[in-house]
Amino acid sequence: MSRTVAWLLVGVVVLTALFKIALPLFVSTASVKTNMEDVLSSWTGARANIAGDPQISFWPHPVLTLRNVTFEGGDAAAPELLAKADAIAAGFDILAALRGTPVFYDFHLVNPVFNVERRLDGTFNWRRAGWMADAIADAAGKTPSSARNTPIGDVEIVNGTLELTDRVTSSTHRISAITGSVQWRTPTTRMTAELSALMNGEKVQGTITCNEPLMLLSGQNSTFQASFTSLPLTFSFDGSGNASSRPFAIGQLQLKAKSVGALLAWVKDEPQPVATTGSVSIDTSVTMSAQTLKMDNLSLSLDDANATGVLGMVWYPSRGPRIDGTLAFDRLDLTPLLSSVFPLRPEAGAADGPEMALLKQISLDLRLSAQEISYGPAALTDVAAGIMVENGRASIDIGDGTFAEGSLSGRIALANDGADGGQVQLALKNADLAPVAASLGLAGPLPLGRGMLSVDLSTTEPLSKMTVDGVSGKFLYAANNGTVVNFDLPEFARLAMLGQVFNVSHATNGSFAFTRADIVGTMRKGVVELTTADITGDGKTVSLAGTLPFTNGKLALAGAIRSDDPATPAMRFFADGSWPNPVISPLPARTTQP
């Protein structure tokens, strides 16, 4: 037994000596370096150059380490740097190395930098040639070769960088701190990649698994799974597709973003907003190509709002994406959504105020329905609407909706993405006007009943600089069988007959029931002008005419209280001061009505 152990120890010593001392004598480092340059050139289609001397280790397995490796493209007289690495280490077949034709596998890349550029003509600086191109062509049945059986093993990346330059869109992107591995034993076997990186200041992690990667790369369909995880965005995909010149994929997609505004800012590498509203969650069946995306059986969540429907997207290189579709919501709160999706933010280099940034980047044709849509204190039910964004114009058309127990329709339009102002047209019919006044923040003695409100307002000022003074238009208010609250008409008339100035608050302990109220007015330069304001009830009509400025609140109204009896002279007065508590100055009676 002791002799067997002794012989085993001798064998170990001999094998160690063979790997440490003898084998290096039979393997030419110069030959291995040349072969490695040829292999790397063959794999990538670029010219590989190794500046440092190779280092070979045979224990516990043969490994070749190369320092200062560069890959060049273009003409030799005018080389173009495609990639570089501080070091590349690879395992190799020792028997093949002894024959002078080493086979390499299990690559380890330290601090690699890859430069990928799309030129103005649409071509890339990396030409489609070399070992991988042969393997892809072989998988497509175009060029039979032995590349399909070439060993790859694990490709480890430590602190890599990807520099992306797009001359077509004049954009650049940088992905740094790329670390992870690609497990791919041979081209015909399963491939799994797990990588982490730093994108626009955020740490991201991604994985992809494919049973037939060469089929995927050769333009033929193959099943695959992919996932991406980061703080602004996470998604996963399970389906099939190809990576040809016209890529295609179909499968199930799940996507989540904590804030649309933060996601857009991260993609554009801008400071992210503080607000965390505007979260998005998507679960859908997707069909994707290079420029199109269709989502069927879509389940969409926006903050606490849930919807189902269909969406389609098309990307146009010259004018951005276009989105079409139909969505049915249970309820939708527009307040946090609009502040996140359409943030008023300054344009680069603009000295003036911000504009609606997102509207300049998309085209939209979206049909919406919802059981309830709210914005601030206002809430609409049973809504059917359409949203259009096209060629610098944006509009929301409300075809039908219920507000304050009445029927609402209208349109909100922006010109030139809001830079040239916009227009609001709303018509509310057969509604309870009391909650309407409350939602608008109106107070004081108002004729509240059931009726209609029509508004047509516009501005030519940019939204970023818009003030009340820049809004103009007209409005119409009509109500039936209602009440002017906080207005005691008999007490008001008694005080006016005294001929002394008094405050309207002295006649607020009561109400005035009316059968009809008609108010027509215009708005211009921040001033509302009442062209008609008649409130009729119980044999008397209260009439008003004049102006109600928004800016300083100093109203100027001429009024009269007329009786149905033509023999009774009208009681005239003048109201000035500020709403809702103006000062009343009685005027001498006359036969002519205001």
PyMOL commands that set and color helices and strands:
alter all, ss='L'
color gray80, all
select helices_A, chain A and resi 2-26+29-44+94-98+131-139+147-149+213-217+260-267+334-341+358-360+416-418+433-439+463-465+468-470+489-497+504-507
alter helices_A, ss='H'
color red, helices_A
select strands_A, chain A and resi 47-50+55-57+63-73+80-92+104-110+113-118+153-166+171-184+191-199+202-210+222-229+233-242+248-257+280-289+292-302+305-316+320-333+344-345+355-356+363-375+378-390+393-403+406-415+422-432+447-459+471-485+502-503+511-524+527-537+540-549+554-563+571-578+583-587
alter strands_A, ss='S'
color yellow, strands_A
deselect
rebuild
show_as cartoon
